[in-house]
Amino acid sequence: MFAVLFLVPLLVLAQVPVADPPGKLPVPEKLVVLTFDDASKSHFTKAGPLLKKLGHGATFFVTEGFDFPTNKKDYMSWEEIRGLSRMGFEIGNHTMDHGAVTGPDLAGRIRALNQRFAAYNIPKPVSFAYPGNAISPTALPILKAEGIRFARRGGAPEYAYTTGKGVGYEPYLDHPLLIPSAGDSRPTWTLADFQSAVAKAQSGNIAVIQFHGVPDTAHNWVNTNYETFEEMMRWLKSSGHTGISLGDLEKYVDPTITPSDWQFPIQDRQKRIAGGKGLENARPAKTEEEKTGWLRIMARHGFTPAEVRGVTGEVQTLPEVGPSSWILPYPGGRHSRTGFRDGAIRPQRETKLSFFAPFAKGGYAVLDLPEALWLTRGKGRELGYLAHTHVETIWDRKKVELEPLEWKAMEGGFEIERKLPDGVAFRAKALALGPNAASLTLTLVNGSTETIQESSAQVCLMLANLEGFRAQSNENKRFDNPEALAVDATGKRFALLAFENCQRAWGNAPCPCLHSDPGFGRLLPGESRTLKGFLGFGEDAKALKALAQKTIGSQ
């Protein structure tokens, strides 16, 4: 597969961690958020002291609901809640009355509890847990307005509440005010159940675990036996996991970056679970040579252990250096977008290439060649191919899965060919023109028996990992069909994408990205058409434009 690559000895991981976004720490493997609901007495007498002894962080979500005001046998006093805070634990808001978030005056019920916090010199909460794990989109703007930055839900709707099962939290895909629980402890839980939930803390995902009392003397249906709890916490420590509070997520996650559609990642998981499919996106190598090639490529990208696992399914050591080529297949594992990730769930690496900038520490951009393929035939306009999950393709509707493909190395670049089940095919090539520019070609072949009345592709250059170009804005972009141009934060460096017969030059600000989307027009059965494209980086926009026009031909 990687014929142009050579093998080097594997050394210990020594890459500089890449945070997402800048200013945040990269999400490590084995990161676990420990949360406790309902102000159970055992939080102060049992859980807190053990967690403090073992060095785990945690969030205790308190409420004055149930018979909290009068029942000090089963519930903490405010002095004890303050004691947990002084131990260094986060105290979170669970509403004053433990009432549903759809109930009256949610803001008022949050504020009323915050007044109690203020009276006992407990920091104003930035974390929230949904009472009864019942969520509602109407709560999101209210929580935000009340200063809540992270909010935990249960494992539903991906799994039924009664199962106690859940999913890993995927930062920037899951809404920070709808963080799922990876597990919700029940009386029947054993160490194995806990380990199964914690195992979701990998490949950039975080396991958020939900407990109630340990023991819960008021609510036996969510009770956790203290001896079992102690076994879980000691195993967590000995196995190298890090237990943190929900508020501690801000070290790793920017809560201001939110998905455009909070439901889409949930619905995607529901479909996969119902179909018996896994939720991972890793693709283990088939041979040692292939694995070594991908590890070298990941070394060039500066991948962290968590990102390596996201690609291979396991943590592996990386070479000390990667290949010198400035065009490489994109391995996956680290998302190529900053925002709008719900518009690119489970991104496929088949059509993605990384183009490394010639600037010092310039990073790289990721090109989808193509991102999508639109075909108009007898049934109207249809999506024939998409490089991720967001909109159903004709093959999704027919429940036909496309086989995984990989780029093939060729002199000076890479090529790939995808033949769709109906005979339509596309071929893509990227060839280096030098250290900062590449010629692109995209060919569409109508191998079907039906005339394609109209056809077009989306070609997307994602800028999230290109240093200085990460701004989620179109203010730093110019579109002069067929050219899509972006300028970095210094105003001195440029990235340009262009395709002949461009139907639309544009940018999606939240990603951020550039598009130059070419049209292939009408194709009879057996007919094909090849279009030329250009991608380049530089400090002279006029020179880039001139080279683009020379490469694709002036229009």
Backbone torsions as a table, in degrees:
resi	resn	phi	psi	omega
1	MET	NA	-47.8	-178.7
2	PHE	-103.7	68.8	-172.8
3	ALA	-64.3	-27.6	-176.1
4	VAL	-88.6	-1.4	-176.8
5	LEU	-96.6	149.8	175.4
6	PHE	-114.9	158.5	-175.2
7	LEU	-91.6	143.8	174.8
8	VAL	-131.3	157.5	179.3
9	PRO	-60.9	144.8	177.6
10	LEU	-83.8	132.8	179.2
11	LEU	-118.1	175.2	179.9
12	VAL	-66.2	146.0	178.3
13	LEU	-54.4	123.9	-179.3
14	ALA	-142.9	31.3	-178.6
15	GLN	-85.3	152.7	175.0
16	VAL	-74.5	122.4	-178.8
17	PRO	-58.9	140.9	178.8
18	VAL	-106.3	113.8	-179.2
19	ALA	-82.7	152.8	179.5
20	ASP	-138.4	107.8	-1.9
21	PRO	-85.4	177.5	178.8
22	PRO	-53.9	141.8	-178.4
23	GLY	95.8	-14.9	176.9
24	LYS	-107.4	149.4	176.0
25	LEU	-72.8	148.4	174.0
26	PRO	-66.5	143.5	179.0
27	VAL	-68.0	118.8	-179.2
28	PRO	-82.6	165.3	169.3
29	GLU	-64.6	153.3	172.0
30	LYS	64.0	38.3	176.7
31	LEU	-96.9	120.3	-172.9
32	VAL	-126.3	128.0	174.7
33	VAL	-96.2	125.5	179.5
34	LEU	-104.4	124.0	-178.5
35	THR	-129.7	149.6	-176.7
36	PHE	-137.2	130.2	-174.4
37	ASP	-107.8	152.6	161.0
38	ASP	83.6	11.0	172.0
39	ALA	61.5	35.9	178.7
40	SER	-61.3	144.4	179.2
41	LYS	-55.6	-36.6	-176.4
42	SER	-68.1	-15.2	175.8
43	HIS	-61.1	-40.2	-179.3
44	PHE	-84.7	-39.6	-174.2
45	THR	-84.3	-28.0	-173.8
46	LYS	-120.4	-61.0	-171.5
47	ALA	-64.9	-51.6	-176.7
48	GLY	-55.9	-53.0	180.0
49	PRO	-58.6	-40.4	179.7
50	LEU	-66.3	-46.0	179.8
51	LEU	-61.3	-41.1	178.7
52	LYS	-61.8	-43.0	-179.5
53	LYS	-63.2	-39.0	-176.5
54	LEU	-87.4	-10.4	177.5
55	GLY	86.1	18.0	178.0
56	HIS	-87.9	143.7	169.4
57	GLY	-90.0	166.1	-179.5
58	ALA	-168.1	161.4	172.6
59	THR	-116.3	130.9	176.1
60	PHE	-109.1	112.2	-179.5
61	PHE	-89.2	118.5	-174.7
62	VAL	-111.3	158.0	179.8
63	THR	-153.3	155.6	171.1
64	GLU	-100.4	18.8	177.3
65	GLY	-72.0	-176.6	-176.3
66	PHE	58.0	-137.8	177.0
67	ASP	-110.9	38.3	179.1
68	PHE	-50.9	-45.2	-174.2
69	PRO	-61.3	-29.7	-173.4
70	THR	-113.1	-18.7	-174.0
71	ASN	-102.4	90.8	179.9
72	LYS	-92.4	4.0	172.8
73	LYS	-78.9	-41.1	-176.3
74	ASP	-99.7	-20.3	-175.3
75	TYR	-122.6	152.9	178.7
76	MET	-69.1	156.6	166.8
77	SER	-86.4	166.5	177.7
78	TRP	-67.2	-29.5	175.3
79	GLU	-64.1	-37.9	178.5
80	GLU	-71.2	-37.5	175.9
81	ILE	-61.5	-43.1	176.3
82	ARG	-62.8	-34.5	177.5
83	GLY	-62.2	-40.6	176.4
84	LEU	-62.5	-40.8	179.0
85	SER	-62.3	-41.4	-179.4
86	ARG	-71.3	-21.8	173.5
87	MET	-71.3	-12.5	179.4
88	GLY	105.9	6.1	-179.8
89	PHE	-88.1	152.3	176.5
90	GLU	-81.0	136.0	173.8
91	ILE	-106.1	121.2	-176.5
92	GLY	-108.8	165.7	-176.6
93	ASN	-93.1	128.7	179.3
94	HIS	-123.4	22.7	-174.8
95	THR	71.9	154.6	-178.4
96	MET	-62.7	-38.5	-170.7
97	ASP	-114.8	5.2	-175.0
98	HIS	58.7	28.3	178.8
99	GLY	-86.4	161.0	-178.2
100	ALA	-60.4	147.5	179.1
101	VAL	-68.1	-15.7	176.1
102	THR	-85.9	-3.8	179.5
103	GLY	-73.0	176.7	-176.4
104	PRO	-67.8	142.7	171.0
105	ASP	50.4	59.2	177.0
106	LEU	-58.7	-42.3	179.9
107	ALA	-59.1	-43.2	-179.6
108	GLY	-64.5	-37.1	-179.4
109	ARG	-73.1	-29.3	173.8
110	ILE	-71.6	-44.9	-178.4
111	ARG	-64.7	-37.6	-179.6
112	ALA	-60.8	-40.5	178.1
113	LEU	-71.1	-36.3	177.9
114	ASN	-62.2	-30.9	176.5
115	GLN	-64.9	-35.7	175.6
116	ARG	-64.7	-42.4	178.7
117	PHE	-58.6	-46.4	-178.2
118	ALA	-61.9	-39.0	-178.5
119	ALA	-64.8	-27.7	-178.3
120	TYR	-107.7	18.5	176.9
121	ASN	55.5	39.9	174.7
122	ILE	-100.8	131.2	-177.9
123	PRO	-53.7	143.7	176.8
124	LYS	-60.8	128.7	-174.2
125	PRO	-67.8	145.2	168.8
126	VAL	-112.3	0.4	-178.4
127	SER	-120.2	148.2	-175.2
128	PHE	-141.1	147.7	172.4
129	ALA	-125.9	135.1	-178.5
130	TYR	-70.8	121.5	177.2
131	PRO	-58.3	130.1	-178.9
132	GLY	67.4	8.7	-178.3
133	ASN	60.5	19.9	-179.6
134	ALA	-90.6	116.1	-174.8
135	ILE	-99.9	162.0	175.7
136	SER	-157.5	135.5	178.3
137	PRO	-64.3	-22.1	179.7
138	THR	-66.7	-19.7	-178.6
139	ALA	-77.9	-23.2	-170.9
140	LEU	-59.4	-51.6	-179.9
141	PRO	-65.9	-29.0	179.4
142	ILE	-70.3	-46.0	178.5
143	LEU	-59.4	-44.2	179.8
144	LYS	-61.4	-43.6	-179.0
145	ALA	-64.7	-27.2	-179.4
146	GLU	-90.3	9.9	175.3
147	GLY	85.4	10.4	178.1
148	ILE	-78.6	128.7	-177.8
149	ARG	-106.6	-28.5	177.3
150	PHE	-136.3	135.6	179.1
151	ALA	-134.6	132.5	-177.2
152	ARG	-101.3	132.9	171.7
153	ARG	-107.6	-171.5	176.4
154	GLY	-91.8	-157.9	177.9
155	GLY	-87.5	-6.6	177.3
156	ALA	-87.7	148.3	12.8
157	PRO	-92.0	1.5	178.8
158	GLU	-59.5	-42.6	176.3
159	TYR	-126.3	149.8	178.7
160	ALA	-62.3	143.6	-178.4
161	TYR	-54.6	-38.6	-174.4
162	THR	-64.8	-20.6	-177.0
163	THR	-80.0	-24.8	-175.8
164	GLY	74.7	3.4	-179.4
165	LYS	-84.6	163.6	178.4
166	GLY	-160.8	-166.6	-176.6
167	VAL	-131.9	161.3	176.2
168	GLY	-70.9	149.4	176.1
169	TYR	-81.3	124.7	179.4
170	GLU	-107.0	99.0	-179.0
171	PRO	-55.1	140.2	178.9
172	TYR	72.3	-5.0	169.8
173	LEU	-105.5	-52.0	171.4
174	ASP	-74.5	142.3	175.8
175	HIS	-67.2	135.3	-178.6
176	PRO	-63.6	-14.7	175.4
177	LEU	-101.0	13.0	176.1
178	LEU	-142.8	52.1	-176.4
179	ILE	-77.1	123.6	-176.7
180	PRO	-77.5	151.5	171.1
181	SER	-83.7	138.1	174.9
182	ALA	-82.3	-18.3	178.1
183	GLY	-169.0	145.8	-178.8
184	ASP	-125.0	103.5	-171.0
185	SER	-58.4	137.8	179.7
186	ARG	-127.6	166.9	-178.6
187	PRO	-57.5	-27.2	-177.7
188	THR	-86.6	-3.6	-176.5
189	TRP	-62.6	138.6	172.0
190	THR	-116.1	178.1	175.6
191	LEU	-57.6	-36.8	-179.5
192	ALA	-63.7	-38.0	177.1
193	ASP	-64.0	-43.1	178.6
194	PHE	-63.2	-44.3	179.8
195	GLN	-62.3	-37.4	178.7
196	SER	-63.4	-40.6	178.7
197	ALA	-69.4	-43.0	-178.5
198	VAL	-66.5	-28.0	-179.3
199	ALA	-59.5	-15.3	179.2
200	LYS	-76.2	-5.6	178.3
201	ALA	-84.7	74.6	-179.0
202	GLN	-158.0	164.7	175.7
203	SER	55.2	37.1	179.6
204	GLY	87.4	-5.8	177.2
205	ASN	-91.0	158.0	-177.6
206	ILE	-123.0	135.1	177.8
207	ALA	-93.6	118.4	177.2
208	VAL	-105.1	117.8	-175.2
209	ILE	-106.7	136.3	-177.2
210	GLN	-111.2	123.8	172.4
211	PHE	-119.8	162.0	166.5
212	HIS	-114.2	-123.5	179.6
213	GLY	-81.0	151.3	177.5
214	VAL	-131.3	70.0	9.5
215	PRO	-89.5	167.4	174.3
216	ASP	-103.8	96.8	-174.6
217	THR	-78.1	-10.5	179.4
218	ALA	-101.0	-25.9	-175.4
219	HIS	-133.0	86.9	-172.9
220	ASN	-67.8	-18.0	-178.3
221	TRP	-75.3	-12.5	174.4
222	VAL	-123.2	22.5	-179.1
223	ASN	-70.1	143.6	170.1
224	THR	-122.3	123.9	178.9
225	ASN	-62.1	132.9	-175.8
226	TYR	-62.1	-39.8	-179.7
227	GLU	-61.9	-40.9	177.1
228	THR	-66.9	-40.6	178.7
229	PHE	-60.9	-43.7	179.0
230	GLU	-62.0	-40.5	177.9
231	GLU	-61.6	-41.6	179.2
232	MET	-62.9	-46.6	-175.4
233	MET	-69.1	-36.4	177.8
234	ARG	-69.4	-38.0	176.2
235	TRP	-64.9	-39.9	179.8
236	LEU	-58.2	-42.1	179.7
237	LYS	-67.7	-48.7	-174.1
238	SER	-70.1	-23.8	-177.2
239	SER	-89.3	3.3	174.6
240	GLY	85.3	12.8	176.5
241	HIS	-80.5	155.7	177.5
242	THR	-111.9	118.4	177.4
243	GLY	-93.5	124.5	-177.0
244	ILE	-130.7	171.6	174.2
245	SER	-85.6	166.4	176.7
246	LEU	-64.3	-39.5	179.5
247	GLY	-64.7	-27.0	178.1
248	ASP	-64.6	-14.8	178.5
249	LEU	-58.6	-22.5	-177.2
250	GLU	-66.3	-15.0	173.7
251	LYS	-67.8	-26.2	-172.6
252	TYR	-115.7	-23.9	-170.0
253	VAL	-127.9	134.5	173.9
254	ASP	-90.3	107.5	-175.6
255	PRO	-71.5	-6.7	177.5
256	THR	-81.2	-13.9	177.5
257	ILE	-90.8	112.5	-174.5
258	THR	-125.3	152.2	177.2
259	PRO	-69.7	154.4	178.8
260	SER	-75.7	-25.1	-180.0
261	ASP	-136.4	101.8	-175.7
262	TRP	-65.4	-22.3	-175.9
263	GLN	-79.7	-27.1	-169.1
264	PHE	-62.2	-46.6	178.6
265	PRO	-62.7	-33.7	177.8
266	ILE	-66.3	-46.1	-179.7
267	GLN	-64.1	-37.3	178.0
268	ASP	-61.9	-44.5	178.9
269	ARG	-64.7	-41.5	179.7
270	GLN	-58.6	-43.4	180.0
271	LYS	-63.5	-42.5	-178.2
272	ARG	-68.9	-41.0	178.3
273	ILE	-63.3	-44.7	179.5
274	ALA	-62.8	-31.3	-180.0
275	GLY	-88.7	4.7	179.3
276	GLY	72.6	23.1	-178.2
277	LYS	-100.5	151.7	177.4
278	GLY	-73.6	163.8	-179.9
279	LEU	-99.5	-1.7	179.9
280	GLU	-82.0	160.0	179.8
281	ASN	-123.5	17.1	-178.2
282	ALA	-74.4	156.8	177.7
283	ARG	-136.8	89.4	-178.8
284	PRO	-58.8	142.8	178.9
285	ALA	-68.7	149.4	-178.4
286	LYS	-86.2	-25.9	-178.5
287	THR	-135.2	163.0	177.5
288	GLU	-64.2	-38.4	179.1
289	GLU	-63.2	-43.0	178.8
290	GLU	-64.9	-41.7	179.9
291	LYS	-62.0	-43.8	179.6
292	THR	-62.5	-40.2	177.7
293	GLY	-60.5	-44.2	-179.8
294	TRP	-68.9	-36.9	178.5
295	LEU	-63.6	-37.6	177.3
296	ARG	-66.2	-39.7	178.2
297	ILE	-65.4	-40.8	177.8
298	MET	-65.7	-34.2	176.1
299	ALA	-61.7	-40.6	178.2
300	ARG	-63.4	-33.7	178.9
301	HIS	-80.8	-9.1	-179.5
302	GLY	70.9	40.3	-175.0
303	PHE	-71.0	147.5	174.1
304	THR	-86.6	166.9	176.5
305	PRO	-55.5	-39.8	179.7
306	ALA	-63.3	-38.7	-180.0
307	GLU	-71.8	-34.8	175.3
308	VAL	-61.2	-43.3	177.5
309	ARG	-63.3	-36.6	178.7
310	GLY	-62.3	-26.0	178.8
311	VAL	-88.2	-49.0	-170.0
312	THR	-99.2	-17.0	-175.1
313	GLY	90.5	-2.2	178.4
314	GLU	-154.7	156.9	177.1
315	VAL	-77.4	129.5	-179.7
316	GLN	-133.5	156.5	176.3
317	THR	-79.7	147.7	-178.2
318	LEU	-105.4	155.2	171.4
319	PRO	-63.8	160.5	179.4
320	GLU	-68.1	-34.2	178.3
321	VAL	-134.1	156.7	177.3
322	GLY	-105.6	-176.7	179.0
323	PRO	-65.1	152.1	-175.8
324	SER	-84.7	-15.0	-178.5
325	SER	-55.9	141.1	-179.7
326	TRP	-88.8	-4.7	172.3
327	ILE	-117.7	124.4	-178.4
328	LEU	-143.5	152.2	171.5
329	PRO	-61.7	140.4	178.7
330	TYR	-82.2	124.9	-171.9
331	PRO	-80.2	-13.1	-170.4
332	GLY	83.1	-166.6	177.6
333	GLY	84.3	-40.5	171.5
334	ARG	-116.2	126.7	-174.5
335	HIS	-66.4	140.6	-178.0
336	SER	-85.4	0.7	178.5
337	ARG	-115.6	158.3	171.3
338	THR	-92.0	-53.5	179.4
339	GLY	-123.1	-174.9	-179.5
340	PHE	52.8	39.8	179.6
341	ARG	-73.5	-21.3	174.3
342	ASP	-69.7	-10.9	173.2
343	GLY	-92.9	4.6	179.4
344	ALA	-150.4	56.4	178.6
345	ILE	-74.9	141.8	179.8
346	ARG	51.6	57.9	-178.3
347	PRO	-62.0	134.5	177.5
348	GLN	-87.9	141.4	-179.7
349	ARG	-89.4	-3.0	-174.8
350	GLU	-50.3	-46.9	-173.3
351	THR	-105.4	11.4	-175.2
352	LYS	-99.9	131.0	173.7
353	LEU	-125.3	141.3	175.0
354	SER	-95.1	134.7	177.1
355	PHE	-118.7	111.9	-175.5
356	PHE	-84.6	132.4	-176.0
357	ALA	-71.2	149.2	178.5
358	PRO	-78.6	-4.3	-178.8
359	PHE	-79.3	153.3	176.4
360	ALA	-61.1	127.2	-178.3
361	LYS	51.1	38.9	-174.1
362	GLY	-80.5	-13.9	-178.6
363	GLY	75.0	-152.9	-175.4
364	TYR	-152.4	157.8	171.5
365	ALA	-112.9	155.7	-178.4
366	VAL	-116.0	124.3	-179.2
367	LEU	-103.6	127.4	169.3
368	ASP	-93.5	112.8	-175.0
369	LEU	-127.0	82.1	1.4
370	PRO	-100.1	168.1	171.5
371	GLU	-83.9	-37.6	-178.1
372	ALA	-149.2	156.8	178.9
373	LEU	-134.0	120.2	-178.8
374	TRP	-108.6	132.9	-177.7
375	LEU	-129.5	132.8	175.7
376	THR	-110.5	116.1	178.3
377	ARG	-130.3	-156.1	-175.9
378	GLY	-57.8	-30.7	-177.9
379	LYS	-90.0	6.8	-178.7
380	GLY	96.6	-168.4	-176.6
381	ARG	-75.7	128.8	-177.9
382	GLU	-132.0	152.5	175.9
383	LEU	-90.0	106.7	-175.9
384	GLY	-85.7	-21.9	179.7
385	TYR	-157.4	144.6	174.4
386	LEU	-146.2	135.8	-173.9
387	ALA	-85.5	15.7	176.8
388	HIS	-165.3	-174.5	178.7
389	THR	-103.6	123.7	172.8
390	HIS	-163.5	-57.1	177.7
391	VAL	-112.3	139.0	-179.9
392	GLU	-65.5	133.3	171.3
393	THR	-89.6	172.9	177.3
394	ILE	-63.4	-27.0	-179.5
395	TRP	-78.8	-32.2	173.9
396	ASP	-62.1	-44.1	-179.2
397	ARG	-64.4	-32.4	179.9
398	LYS	-88.6	0.8	-178.8
399	LYS	58.1	40.3	176.1
400	VAL	-106.7	122.7	179.5
401	GLU	-94.5	132.5	177.9
402	LEU	-82.2	138.8	-178.8
403	GLU	-67.1	146.8	176.5
404	PRO	-69.7	139.9	179.0
405	LEU	-125.1	165.4	175.7
406	GLU	-134.0	153.3	174.6
407	TRP	-65.6	145.7	175.7
408	LYS	-107.4	132.6	179.6
409	ALA	-73.2	140.8	173.9
410	MET	-139.6	169.2	-178.1
411	GLU	-59.0	115.0	176.3
412	GLY	86.5	0.9	-179.2
413	GLY	176.2	-148.5	-174.5
414	PHE	-142.5	156.8	176.8
415	GLU	-143.5	159.5	178.7
416	ILE	-152.5	152.3	175.9
417	GLU	-137.0	133.6	178.2
418	ARG	-123.4	119.8	174.3
419	LYS	-103.8	119.9	-178.6
420	LEU	-80.8	159.8	-175.2
421	PRO	-58.5	-23.3	-179.8
422	ASP	-91.1	6.0	178.3
423	GLY	97.7	-17.9	175.1
424	VAL	-67.3	140.5	-178.6
425	ALA	-139.6	156.1	170.5
426	PHE	-133.5	148.5	175.8
427	ARG	-125.1	137.7	-179.8
428	ALA	-129.5	142.5	177.4
429	LYS	-138.6	146.9	171.9
430	ALA	-135.9	123.0	-178.0
431	LEU	-125.8	132.3	-179.5
432	ALA	-68.3	132.6	172.8
433	LEU	-96.4	-4.9	-175.3
434	GLY	160.6	-164.6	-177.1
435	PRO	-78.2	-3.3	-176.2
436	ASN	-141.7	10.5	-178.6
437	ALA	-148.9	152.4	-178.9
438	ALA	-142.8	145.1	170.5
439	SER	-92.7	142.2	-178.9
440	LEU	-122.4	147.4	170.0
441	THR	-136.7	144.0	176.7
442	LEU	-135.0	121.5	-177.7
443	THR	-114.8	133.8	175.3
444	LEU	-114.6	129.2	-177.8
445	VAL	-118.2	124.7	176.1
446	ASN	-91.0	87.5	177.8
447	GLY	-90.2	9.7	179.2
448	SER	-90.0	176.8	179.5
449	THR	-94.4	3.8	-174.5
450	GLU	-116.5	140.4	177.4
451	THR	-68.6	133.5	172.6
452	ILE	-90.7	111.9	-175.4
453	GLN	-69.2	-37.7	-179.1
454	GLU	-152.1	144.4	-178.8
455	SER	-150.2	145.0	179.0
456	SER	-155.0	162.6	178.9
457	ALA	-127.1	154.1	168.2
458	GLN	-103.1	126.1	177.1
459	VAL	-118.4	118.0	-168.8
460	CYS	-121.4	127.8	174.0
461	LEU	-106.8	110.7	-176.9
462	MET	-91.9	129.2	-168.1
463	LEU	-104.5	5.0	-171.2
464	ALA	-57.5	-34.7	-176.1
465	ASN	-104.3	13.8	176.7
466	LEU	-96.9	114.4	-172.2
467	GLU	-56.8	125.3	177.4
468	GLY	91.7	-7.8	-175.9
469	PHE	-112.1	14.8	-170.6
470	ARG	-80.5	-9.5	-175.3
471	ALA	-52.9	129.7	178.7
472	GLN	-85.2	76.5	-172.9
473	SER	-160.4	156.7	168.9
474	ASN	-104.5	3.8	180.0
475	GLU	-67.2	-24.4	-179.7
476	ASN	-96.9	20.4	-176.4
477	LYS	-128.1	150.5	175.4
478	ARG	-131.1	138.2	-176.7
479	PHE	-123.1	113.2	-179.5
480	ASP	-132.4	85.3	-172.1
481	ASN	-40.4	123.7	13.9
482	PRO	-95.2	9.0	-171.5
483	GLU	-94.1	135.8	171.4
484	ALA	-118.6	118.6	-171.3
485	LEU	-122.8	135.2	175.3
486	ALA	-123.0	145.4	177.5
487	VAL	-118.4	145.1	-176.5
488	ASP	-81.1	-178.7	-174.5
489	ALA	-65.1	-23.0	179.2
490	THR	-83.2	-15.6	-176.6
491	GLY	77.2	10.3	-174.4
492	LYS	-115.8	-10.8	-176.9
493	ARG	-122.8	144.0	-172.3
494	PHE	-131.2	151.2	170.4
495	ALA	-126.8	134.4	-175.3
496	LEU	-133.9	134.3	175.6
497	LEU	-126.2	136.1	179.1
498	ALA	-151.5	144.7	175.7
499	PHE	-136.2	141.6	176.1
500	GLU	-67.8	155.0	-176.3
501	ASN	53.9	39.4	-179.5
502	CYS	-66.4	127.4	177.2
503	GLN	-86.5	-27.5	-178.1
504	ARG	-161.3	125.0	170.8
505	ALA	-104.0	124.1	-173.4
506	TRP	-160.9	177.1	178.1
507	GLY	-142.9	145.5	175.9
508	ASN	-102.5	103.8	-171.8
509	ALA	-55.7	-47.0	-175.1
510	PRO	-63.1	-24.1	-173.0
511	CYS	-64.4	-53.2	-15.5
512	PRO	-84.4	160.1	-177.6
513	CYS	-158.3	167.3	173.2
514	LEU	-118.3	145.2	176.4
515	HIS	-128.8	138.4	163.5
516	SER	-134.8	98.8	-168.3
517	ASP	-98.5	112.1	-175.9
518	PRO	-86.2	152.6	175.4
519	GLY	-110.1	138.1	179.6
520	PHE	-100.4	-12.2	178.1
521	GLY	72.8	-149.7	-176.2
522	ARG	-85.8	134.0	179.0
523	LEU	-131.1	119.1	174.7
524	LEU	-74.8	161.6	175.6
525	PRO	-54.1	130.4	-179.3
526	GLY	86.5	-9.0	-178.1
527	GLU	-87.3	150.0	176.7
528	SER	-136.6	160.9	177.2
529	ARG	-145.6	136.1	179.4
530	THR	-114.8	132.2	179.3
531	LEU	-118.6	145.2	-176.9
532	LYS	-101.1	145.2	178.5
533	GLY	-136.1	173.4	-178.2
534	PHE	-144.9	142.1	172.6
535	LEU	-138.6	133.3	-179.8
536	GLY	-156.6	157.1	175.4
537	PHE	-122.6	151.3	176.3
538	GLY	175.5	177.3	179.9
539	GLU	-105.0	4.8	-179.9
540	ASP	-127.9	100.2	-176.7
541	ALA	-61.8	-38.9	-179.3
542	LYS	-64.3	-39.3	179.5
543	ALA	-66.4	-39.1	177.3
544	LEU	-62.7	-44.3	179.7
545	LYS	-62.0	-40.8	179.7
546	ALA	-64.4	-41.3	179.5
547	LEU	-68.6	-36.6	177.1
548	ALA	-63.2	-44.9	-180.0
549	GLN	-64.4	-37.4	177.6
550	LYS	-66.6	-37.0	-176.1
551	THR	-73.8	-43.4	-175.5
552	ILE	-101.7	-11.2	-176.8
553	GLY	92.2	136.3	179.8
554	SER	-67.4	149.2	-178.3
555	GLN	-123.4	NA	NA
